[in-house]
Amino acid sequence: MKKILAVALALALTLTAFAACAESKETLTMATNASFPPYEYVEGDQVVGIDPEIAAAVCEKMGYDLEIVDTEFDSLISGVASGKYDFVMAGMTVTEERKQMVSFSDTYATGVQVVIVPEDSAITSVDDLFAEGADNAVGVQQGTTGDICATEDIEDAGFGTVERFKTGTDAVLALTTGKLDCVIIDNEPAKNFVAANEGLTILETPWVEEDYAIGMKKGNTALQSAINEVLSTMTADDYNAMMDDAISVQPLSK
Ligand code: GLN
């Protein structure tokens, strides 16, 4: 009997502590890099897109307000790891290296690394990038999986140089002004950038397929399972509706 009472008391104390904790923290901060349409982009003075929509649904179901911080892609994972932000949503690919620093939710979308070239480019397939004598200037967004792939497979392999930009927008801008031979970036933003800029096209041969997930402080299993629970209620229809909501074409100048 005593034992049961002790357990009940401990449980009650834990619940009170949890409730107090939840009350004192009413806002969850999401970090992102809002230059990645349709997942996140700036409209007026707001960050909108699929990721903010999912984040809003997650926070609403969990009873939190949502605050979105737009910052450099390269600082997102470390910011979450240090507790500066509660979670990151940025079309963020799950990688082994990132898993060392943060915990990921279940995956909610798939991304594919694709290659954007000028329409008249001599590069007509991904294989051309690895052909003998290839020496291309490849643009990427710093710290992305596109950067990692290009650095390993092109620069380190002697097939050219990699130029790293703060945003995908900046990389595509450099491509349109002839400073690069191609840009390697995720497929959905690639489609947006190509639609917004004449004279660019996406190679039909994709490169690498990846999974997107929400990243949070390592070991924050409470947040992780709460997020997973909300994600599990999201249907393909919900996701497609969000995709339709997100405007499809973003001009390069913000
Ligand atoms: N999916 C890529 C990555 O996680 C790019 C994400 C982005 O640029 N926002 O590295």
py3Dmol code that shows the C-alpha trace and the ligand (Angstrom):
import py3Dmol

protein = """\
ATOM      1  CA  MET A   1       0.000   0.000   0.000  1.00  0.00           C
ATOM      2  CA  LYS A   2       2.769   2.385   1.024  1.00  0.00           C
ATOM      3  CA  LYS A   3       4.508   1.603  -2.198  1.00  0.00           C
ATOM      4  CA  ILE A   4       1.443   2.400  -4.260  1.00  0.00           C
ATOM      5  CA  LEU A   5       1.023   5.681  -2.401  1.00  0.00           C
ATOM      6  CA  ALA A   6       4.636   6.575  -2.999  1.00  0.00           C
ATOM      7  CA  VAL A   7       4.308   5.843  -6.691  1.00  0.00           C
ATOM      8  CA  ALA A   8       1.087   7.867  -6.898  1.00  0.00           C
ATOM      9  CA  LEU A   9       2.738  10.759  -5.102  1.00  0.00           C
ATOM     10  CA  ALA A  10       5.756  10.650  -7.363  1.00  0.00           C
ATOM     11  CA  LEU A  11       3.498  10.574 -10.386  1.00  0.00           C
ATOM     12  CA  ALA A  12       1.455  13.526  -9.121  1.00  0.00           C
ATOM     13  CA  LEU A  13       4.636  15.503  -8.486  1.00  0.00           C
ATOM     14  CA  THR A  14       5.940  14.690 -11.941  1.00  0.00           C
ATOM     15  CA  LEU A  15       2.677  15.761 -13.555  1.00  0.00           C
ATOM     16  CA  THR A  16       2.661  19.026 -11.592  1.00  0.00           C
ATOM     17  CA  ALA A  17       6.246  19.697 -12.594  1.00  0.00           C
ATOM     18  CA  PHE A  18       5.392  18.945 -16.214  1.00  0.00           C
ATOM     19  CA  ALA A  19       2.340  21.232 -16.127  1.00  0.00           C
ATOM     20  CA  ALA A  20       4.360  24.038 -14.530  1.00  0.00           C
ATOM     21  CA  CYS A  21       6.973  23.569 -17.162  1.00  0.00           C
ATOM     22  CA  ALA A  22       4.421  23.670 -19.963  1.00  0.00           C
ATOM     23  CA  GLU A  23       2.814  26.786 -18.491  1.00  0.00           C
ATOM     24  CA  SER A  24       6.035  28.729 -18.157  1.00  0.00           C
ATOM     25  CA  LYS A  25       6.941  28.010 -21.742  1.00  0.00           C
ATOM     26  CA  GLU A  26       4.148  29.032 -24.001  1.00  0.00           C
ATOM     27  CA  THR A  27       6.058  29.581 -27.187  1.00  0.00           C
ATOM     28  CA  LEU A  28       8.033  27.101 -29.238  1.00  0.00           C
ATOM     29  CA  THR A  29      10.681  28.637 -31.444  1.00  0.00           C
ATOM     30  CA  MET A  30      11.203  27.202 -34.887  1.00  0.00           C
ATOM     31  CA  ALA A  31      14.413  28.067 -36.702  1.00  0.00           C
ATOM     32  CA  THR A  32      14.528  28.058 -40.488  1.00  0.00           C
ATOM     33  CA  ASN A  33      16.150  29.628 -43.509  1.00  0.00           C
ATOM     34  CA  ALA A  34      13.351  31.215 -45.492  1.00  0.00           C
ATOM     35  CA  SER A  35      14.842  31.015 -48.953  1.00  0.00           C
ATOM     36  CA  PHE A  36      13.552  27.574 -49.807  1.00  0.00           C
ATOM     37  CA  PRO A  37      10.173  27.804 -51.571  1.00  0.00           C
ATOM     38  CA  PRO A  38       7.681  26.145 -51.281  1.00  0.00           C
ATOM     39  CA  TYR A  39       8.888  24.849 -47.882  1.00  0.00           C
ATOM     40  CA  GLU A  40       9.697  28.305 -46.489  1.00  0.00           C
ATOM     41  CA  TYR A  41       9.904  31.754 -47.984  1.00  0.00           C
ATOM     42  CA  VAL A  42       9.186  35.341 -47.059  1.00  0.00           C
ATOM     43  CA  GLU A  43       5.887  36.945 -47.958  1.00  0.00           C
ATOM     44  CA  GLY A  44       5.547  40.534 -46.771  1.00  0.00           C
ATOM     45  CA  ASP A  45       7.111  40.399 -43.336  1.00  0.00           C
ATOM     46  CA  GLN A  46       6.139  36.796 -42.664  1.00  0.00           C
ATOM     47  CA  VAL A  47       7.805  33.450 -43.140  1.00  0.00           C
ATOM     48  CA  VAL A  48       5.300  31.166 -44.873  1.00  0.00           C
ATOM     49  CA  GLY A  49       5.286  27.803 -46.646  1.00  0.00           C
ATOM     50  CA  ILE A  50       4.791  24.102 -45.961  1.00  0.00           C
ATOM     51  CA  ASP A  51       7.142  23.948 -42.972  1.00  0.00           C
ATOM     52  CA  PRO A  52       5.518  26.898 -41.120  1.00  0.00           C
ATOM     53  CA  GLU A  53       2.101  25.338 -41.817  1.00  0.00           C
ATOM     54  CA  ILE A  54       3.131  21.987 -40.363  1.00  0.00           C
ATOM     55  CA  ALA A  55       4.816  23.730 -37.427  1.00  0.00           C
ATOM     56  CA  ALA A  56       1.664  25.752 -36.737  1.00  0.00           C
ATOM     57  CA  ALA A  57      -0.424  22.555 -36.735  1.00  0.00           C
ATOM     58  CA  VAL A  58       2.030  20.836 -34.394  1.00  0.00           C
ATOM     59  CA  CYS A  59       2.120  23.794 -31.973  1.00  0.00           C
ATOM     60  CA  GLU A  60      -1.634  24.216 -32.011  1.00  0.00           C
ATOM     61  CA  LYS A  61      -2.219  20.578 -31.136  1.00  0.00           C
ATOM     62  CA  MET A  62       0.410  20.774 -28.408  1.00  0.00           C
ATOM     63  CA  GLY A  63      -0.987  24.042 -27.028  1.00  0.00           C
ATOM     64  CA  TYR A  64       1.964  26.290 -27.775  1.00  0.00           C
ATOM     65  CA  ASP A  65       2.363  29.525 -29.689  1.00  0.00           C
ATOM     66  CA  LEU A  66       4.767  29.372 -32.592  1.00  0.00           C
ATOM     67  CA  GLU A  67       7.602  31.799 -33.176  1.00  0.00           C
ATOM     68  CA  ILE A  68       9.654  31.534 -36.363  1.00  0.00           C
ATOM     69  CA  VAL A  69      13.244  32.719 -36.590  1.00  0.00           C
ATOM     70  CA  ASP A  70      14.715  33.194 -40.069  1.00  0.00           C
ATOM     71  CA  THR A  71      18.464  32.682 -39.889  1.00  0.00           C
ATOM     72  CA  GLU A  72      21.412  31.214 -41.806  1.00  0.00           C
ATOM     73  CA  PHE A  73      21.018  27.584 -42.818  1.00  0.00           C
ATOM     74  CA  ASP A  74      24.476  26.782 -41.554  1.00  0.00           C
ATOM     75  CA  SER A  75      23.580  27.806 -37.987  1.00  0.00           C
ATOM     76  CA  LEU A  76      20.284  25.902 -37.681  1.00  0.00           C
ATOM     77  CA  ILE A  77      21.488  22.540 -36.368  1.00  0.00           C
ATOM     78  CA  SER A  78      23.962  24.035 -33.889  1.00  0.00           C
ATOM     79  CA  GLY A  79      21.285  26.502 -32.707  1.00  0.00           C
ATOM     80  CA  VAL A  80      18.911  23.655 -31.923  1.00  0.00           C
ATOM     81  CA  ALA A  81      21.668  21.565 -30.342  1.00  0.00           C
ATOM     82  CA  SER A  82      22.537  24.426 -27.976  1.00  0.00           C
ATOM     83  CA  GLY A  83      18.891  25.023 -27.035  1.00  0.00           C
ATOM     84  CA  LYS A  84      18.709  28.448 -28.696  1.00  0.00           C
ATOM     85  CA  TYR A  85      15.735  27.211 -30.776  1.00  0.00           C
ATOM     86  CA  ASP A  86      13.243  24.486 -29.858  1.00  0.00           C
ATOM     87  CA  PHE A  87      13.196  22.884 -33.270  1.00  0.00           C
ATOM     88  CA  VAL A  88      14.328  23.304 -36.851  1.00  0.00           C
ATOM     89  CA  MET A  89      12.194  22.908 -39.951  1.00  0.00           C
ATOM     90  CA  ALA A  90      13.990  23.857 -43.123  1.00  0.00           C
ATOM     91  CA  GLY A  91      13.478  21.087 -45.633  1.00  0.00           C
ATOM     92  CA  MET A  92      16.139  19.586 -43.390  1.00  0.00           C
ATOM     93  CA  THR A  93      17.515  16.276 -44.619  1.00  0.00           C
ATOM     94  CA  VAL A  94      18.203  13.573 -42.055  1.00  0.00           C
ATOM     95  CA  THR A  95      21.907  12.699 -42.202  1.00  0.00           C
ATOM     96  CA  GLU A  96      24.110  10.584 -39.924  1.00  0.00           C
ATOM     97  CA  GLU A  97      26.262  13.617 -39.141  1.00  0.00           C
ATOM     98  CA  ARG A  98      23.277  15.756 -38.100  1.00  0.00           C
ATOM     99  CA  LYS A  99      21.913  12.868 -36.041  1.00  0.00           C
ATOM    100  CA  GLN A 100      25.024  13.159 -33.883  1.00  0.00           C
ATOM    101  CA  MET A 101      23.906  16.688 -32.935  1.00  0.00           C
ATOM    102  CA  VAL A 102      20.100  16.645 -32.849  1.00  0.00           C
ATOM    103  CA  SER A 103      17.185  14.212 -32.624  1.00  0.00           C
ATOM    104  CA  PHE A 104      14.897  13.979 -35.630  1.00  0.00           C
ATOM    105  CA  SER A 105      11.157  13.402 -35.851  1.00  0.00           C
ATOM    106  CA  ASP A 106       9.719  10.859 -38.261  1.00  0.00           C
ATOM    107  CA  THR A 107      10.184  12.024 -41.831  1.00  0.00           C
ATOM    108  CA  TYR A 108       7.405  14.084 -43.426  1.00  0.00           C
ATOM    109  CA  ALA A 109       8.635  14.638 -46.991  1.00  0.00           C
ATOM    110  CA  THR A 110      11.132  13.478 -49.571  1.00  0.00           C
ATOM    111  CA  GLY A 111      13.647  15.675 -51.329  1.00  0.00           C
ATOM    112  CA  VAL A 112      15.812  14.981 -54.340  1.00  0.00           C
ATOM    113  CA  GLN A 113      19.043  16.765 -55.157  1.00  0.00           C
ATOM    114  CA  VAL A 114      18.811  18.011 -58.736  1.00  0.00           C
ATOM    115  CA  VAL A 115      21.056  20.002 -61.062  1.00  0.00           C
ATOM    116  CA  ILE A 116      19.983  23.378 -62.527  1.00  0.00           C
ATOM    117  CA  VAL A 117      21.786  24.458 -65.711  1.00  0.00           C
ATOM    118  CA  PRO A 118      21.327  27.195 -68.317  1.00  0.00           C
ATOM    119  CA  GLU A 119      19.110  25.894 -71.153  1.00  0.00           C
ATOM    120  CA  ASP A 120      22.028  25.965 -73.614  1.00  0.00           C
ATOM    121  CA  SER A 121      24.443  24.215 -71.241  1.00  0.00           C
ATOM    122  CA  ALA A 122      26.896  21.572 -72.437  1.00  0.00           C
ATOM    123  CA  ILE A 123      25.932  19.649 -69.281  1.00  0.00           C
ATOM    124  CA  THR A 124      22.934  17.560 -70.331  1.00  0.00           C
ATOM    125  CA  SER A 125      22.969  14.821 -67.692  1.00  0.00           C
ATOM    126  CA  VAL A 126      24.385  14.222 -64.218  1.00  0.00           C
ATOM    127  CA  ASP A 127      26.975  11.878 -65.803  1.00  0.00           C
ATOM    128  CA  ASP A 128      28.481  14.856 -67.679  1.00  0.00           C
ATOM    129  CA  LEU A 129      29.550  16.274 -64.310  1.00  0.00           C
ATOM    130  CA  PHE A 130      31.777  13.231 -63.775  1.00  0.00           C
ATOM    131  CA  ALA A 131      33.034  12.833 -67.349  1.00  0.00           C
ATOM    132  CA  GLU A 132      36.780  12.763 -67.973  1.00  0.00           C
ATOM    133  CA  GLY A 133      38.166  16.288 -68.090  1.00  0.00           C
ATOM    134  CA  ALA A 134      35.019  17.821 -66.554  1.00  0.00           C
ATOM    135  CA  ASP A 135      35.869  21.100 -64.789  1.00  0.00           C
ATOM    136  CA  ASN A 136      32.703  22.893 -63.705  1.00  0.00           C
ATOM    137  CA  ALA A 137      31.973  25.732 -61.307  1.00  0.00           C
ATOM    138  CA  VAL A 138      29.175  24.320 -59.166  1.00  0.00           C
ATOM    139  CA  GLY A 139      27.019  26.526 -56.949  1.00  0.00           C
ATOM    140  CA  VAL A 140      25.428  25.280 -53.723  1.00  0.00           C
ATOM    141  CA  GLN A 141      23.931  26.623 -50.523  1.00  0.00           C
ATOM    142  CA  GLN A 142      26.520  26.424 -47.770  1.00  0.00           C
ATOM    143  CA  GLY A 143      26.124  23.552 -45.346  1.00  0.00           C
ATOM    144  CA  THR A 144      23.376  21.771 -47.282  1.00  0.00           C
ATOM    145  CA  THR A 145      23.441  18.181 -48.466  1.00  0.00           C
ATOM    146  CA  GLY A 146      23.898  19.660 -51.972  1.00  0.00           C
ATOM    147  CA  ASP A 147      27.119  21.222 -50.650  1.00  0.00           C
ATOM    148  CA  ILE A 148      28.242  17.925 -49.113  1.00  0.00           C
ATOM    149  CA  CYS A 149      27.518  15.922 -52.302  1.00  0.00           C
ATOM    150  CA  ALA A 150      29.166  18.464 -54.602  1.00  0.00           C
ATOM    151  CA  THR A 151      32.216  18.787 -52.367  1.00  0.00           C
ATOM    152  CA  GLU A 152      32.766  15.018 -52.158  1.00  0.00           C
ATOM    153  CA  ASP A 153      31.781  13.966 -55.673  1.00  0.00           C
ATOM    154  CA  ILE A 154      32.979  16.953 -57.715  1.00  0.00           C
ATOM    155  CA  GLU A 155      35.547  19.102 -55.916  1.00  0.00           C
ATOM    156  CA  ASP A 156      37.389  16.366 -54.012  1.00  0.00           C
ATOM    157  CA  ALA A 157      37.176  14.082 -57.053  1.00  0.00           C
ATOM    158  CA  GLY A 158      38.847  16.706 -59.290  1.00  0.00           C
ATOM    159  CA  PHE A 159      35.845  17.485 -61.502  1.00  0.00           C
ATOM    160  CA  GLY A 160      35.654  21.195 -60.703  1.00  0.00           C
ATOM    161  CA  THR A 161      35.137  23.719 -57.931  1.00  0.00           C
ATOM    162  CA  VAL A 162      32.296  24.341 -55.522  1.00  0.00           C
ATOM    163  CA  GLU A 163      31.092  27.848 -54.712  1.00  0.00           C
ATOM    164  CA  ARG A 164      29.122  28.135 -51.508  1.00  0.00           C
ATOM    165  CA  PHE A 165      26.372  30.740 -51.092  1.00  0.00           C
ATOM    166  CA  LYS A 166      24.360  31.843 -48.071  1.00  0.00           C
ATOM    167  CA  THR A 167      21.063  31.059 -49.821  1.00  0.00           C
ATOM    168  CA  GLY A 168      19.873  29.008 -52.769  1.00  0.00           C
ATOM    169  CA  THR A 169      18.561  32.268 -54.201  1.00  0.00           C
ATOM    170  CA  ASP A 170      22.077  33.722 -54.279  1.00  0.00           C
ATOM    171  CA  ALA A 171      23.436  30.575 -55.961  1.00  0.00           C
ATOM    172  CA  VAL A 172      20.782  30.701 -58.682  1.00  0.00           C
ATOM    173  CA  LEU A 173      21.429  34.425 -59.155  1.00  0.00           C
ATOM    174  CA  ALA A 174      25.110  33.658 -59.811  1.00  0.00           C
ATOM    175  CA  LEU A 175      24.044  31.003 -62.333  1.00  0.00           C
ATOM    176  CA  THR A 176      21.826  33.476 -64.206  1.00  0.00           C
ATOM    177  CA  THR A 177      24.728  35.932 -64.456  1.00  0.00           C
ATOM    178  CA  GLY A 178      27.047  33.325 -65.932  1.00  0.00           C
ATOM    179  CA  LYS A 179      29.314  32.921 -62.910  1.00  0.00           C
ATOM    180  CA  LEU A 180      28.521  29.220 -62.503  1.00  0.00           C
ATOM    181  CA  ASP A 181      28.003  26.185 -64.740  1.00  0.00           C
ATOM    182  CA  CYS A 182      25.289  24.663 -62.561  1.00  0.00           C
ATOM    183  CA  VAL A 183      23.577  24.741 -59.170  1.00  0.00           C
ATOM    184  CA  ILE A 184      22.855  21.659 -57.075  1.00  0.00           C
ATOM    185  CA  ILE A 185      19.791  22.033 -54.867  1.00  0.00           C
ATOM    186  CA  ASP A 186      16.613  20.248 -53.705  1.00  0.00           C
ATOM    187  CA  ASN A 187      13.956  19.615 -56.367  1.00  0.00           C
ATOM    188  CA  GLU A 188      11.022  21.701 -55.102  1.00  0.00           C
ATOM    189  CA  PRO A 189      12.979  24.941 -54.636  1.00  0.00           C
ATOM    190  CA  ALA A 190      14.722  24.144 -57.940  1.00  0.00           C
ATOM    191  CA  LYS A 191      11.339  24.076 -59.706  1.00  0.00           C
ATOM    192  CA  ASN A 192      10.486  27.453 -58.170  1.00  0.00           C
ATOM    193  CA  PHE A 193      13.787  29.043 -59.120  1.00  0.00           C
ATOM    194  CA  VAL A 194      13.552  27.754 -62.699  1.00  0.00           C
ATOM    195  CA  ALA A 195       9.942  28.945 -63.056  1.00  0.00           C
ATOM    196  CA  ALA A 196      10.943  32.392 -61.817  1.00  0.00           C
ATOM    197  CA  ASN A 197      13.964  32.752 -64.118  1.00  0.00           C
ATOM    198  CA  GLU A 198      13.986  32.395 -67.867  1.00  0.00           C
ATOM    199  CA  GLY A 199      16.713  30.397 -69.528  1.00  0.00           C
ATOM    200  CA  LEU A 200      17.232  27.816 -66.780  1.00  0.00           C
ATOM    201  CA  THR A 201      16.319  24.145 -66.748  1.00  0.00           C
ATOM    202  CA  ILE A 202      16.589  21.135 -64.435  1.00  0.00           C
ATOM    203  CA  LEU A 203      18.480  18.053 -65.662  1.00  0.00           C
ATOM    204  CA  GLU A 204      16.130  15.115 -65.965  1.00  0.00           C
ATOM    205  CA  THR A 205      18.521  12.786 -64.189  1.00  0.00           C
ATOM    206  CA  PRO A 206      18.183  13.366 -60.445  1.00  0.00           C
ATOM    207  CA  TRP A 207      21.079  12.838 -58.078  1.00  0.00           C
ATOM    208  CA  VAL A 208      20.343  11.747 -54.510  1.00  0.00           C
ATOM    209  CA  GLU A 209      17.019  11.096 -52.753  1.00  0.00           C
ATOM    210  CA  GLU A 210      16.655  12.264 -49.139  1.00  0.00           C
ATOM    211  CA  ASP A 211      14.170  12.437 -46.254  1.00  0.00           C
ATOM    212  CA  TYR A 212      13.102  15.658 -44.536  1.00  0.00           C
ATOM    213  CA  ALA A 213      12.366  15.724 -40.800  1.00  0.00           C
ATOM    214  CA  ILE A 214      12.021  18.109 -37.865  1.00  0.00           C
ATOM    215  CA  GLY A 215      15.155  18.430 -35.717  1.00  0.00           C
ATOM    216  CA  MET A 216      15.145  19.086 -31.966  1.00  0.00           C
ATOM    217  CA  LYS A 217      17.535  19.028 -29.030  1.00  0.00           C
ATOM    218  CA  LYS A 218      19.000  15.581 -28.544  1.00  0.00           C
ATOM    219  CA  GLY A 219      17.143  13.597 -25.933  1.00  0.00           C
ATOM    220  CA  ASN A 220      14.041  15.822 -25.922  1.00  0.00           C
ATOM    221  CA  THR A 221      11.883  12.739 -26.284  1.00  0.00           C
ATOM    222  CA  ALA A 222       8.772  14.516 -24.955  1.00  0.00           C
ATOM    223  CA  LEU A 223       8.835  16.987 -27.836  1.00  0.00           C
ATOM    224  CA  GLN A 224       9.901  14.294 -30.273  1.00  0.00           C
ATOM    225  CA  SER A 225       6.991  11.983 -29.502  1.00  0.00           C
ATOM    226  CA  ALA A 226       4.487  14.851 -29.385  1.00  0.00           C
ATOM    227  CA  ILE A 227       5.647  15.985 -32.828  1.00  0.00           C
ATOM    228  CA  ASN A 228       5.568  12.440 -34.182  1.00  0.00           C
ATOM    229  CA  GLU A 229       2.049  11.994 -32.899  1.00  0.00           C
ATOM    230  CA  VAL A 230       0.848  15.084 -34.752  1.00  0.00           C
ATOM    231  CA  LEU A 231       2.775  14.105 -37.896  1.00  0.00           C
ATOM    232  CA  SER A 232       1.167  10.667 -37.831  1.00  0.00           C
ATOM    233  CA  THR A 233      -2.291  12.258 -38.080  1.00  0.00           C
ATOM    234  CA  MET A 234      -1.272  14.180 -41.196  1.00  0.00           C
ATOM    235  CA  THR A 235      -2.541  12.541 -44.378  1.00  0.00           C
ATOM    236  CA  ALA A 236      -1.125  12.773 -47.883  1.00  0.00           C
ATOM    237  CA  ASP A 237      -4.131  14.979 -48.704  1.00  0.00           C
ATOM    238  CA  ASP A 238      -3.237  17.406 -45.891  1.00  0.00           C
ATOM    239  CA  TYR A 239       0.296  17.567 -47.181  1.00  0.00           C
ATOM    240  CA  ASN A 240      -0.771  18.115 -50.792  1.00  0.00           C
ATOM    241  CA  ALA A 241      -3.163  20.870 -49.718  1.00  0.00           C
ATOM    242  CA  MET A 242      -0.250  22.622 -47.976  1.00  0.00           C
ATOM    243  CA  MET A 243       1.844  22.181 -51.108  1.00  0.00           C
ATOM    244  CA  ASP A 244      -0.944  23.800 -53.162  1.00  0.00           C
ATOM    245  CA  ASP A 245      -1.230  26.621 -50.617  1.00  0.00           C
ATOM    246  CA  ALA A 246       2.428  27.470 -50.868  1.00  0.00           C
ATOM    247  CA  ILE A 247       2.786  29.741 -53.862  1.00  0.00           C
ATOM    248  CA  SER A 248       4.602  28.015 -56.652  1.00  0.00           C
ATOM    249  CA  VAL A 249       6.742  30.796 -58.044  1.00  0.00           C
ATOM    250  CA  GLN A 250       9.055  33.056 -56.086  1.00  0.00           C
ATOM    251  CA  PRO A 251      10.891  35.845 -57.882  1.00  0.00           C
ATOM    252  CA  LEU A 252      14.606  35.891 -57.105  1.00  0.00           C
ATOM    253  CA  SER A 253      14.639  39.357 -55.597  1.00  0.00           C
ATOM    254  CA  LYS A 254      13.031  39.098 -52.178  1.00  0.00           C
TER     255      LYS A 254
END
"""
ligand_1 = """\
10
LIG
N 17.644 19.400 -47.834
C 18.871 20.131 -47.843
C 19.605 19.921 -46.546
O 19.013 19.520 -45.576
C 18.684 21.611 -48.121
C 17.806 22.307 -47.145
C 17.761 23.821 -47.334
O 18.504 24.401 -48.103
N 16.887 24.487 -46.643
O 20.770 20.132 -46.457
"""
view = py3Dmol.view(width=600, height=400)
view.addModel(protein, "pdb")
view.setStyle({"model": 0}, {"cartoon": {"style": "trace"}})
view.addModel(ligand_1, "xyz")
view.setStyle({"model": 1}, {"stick": {}})
view.zoomTo()
view.show()
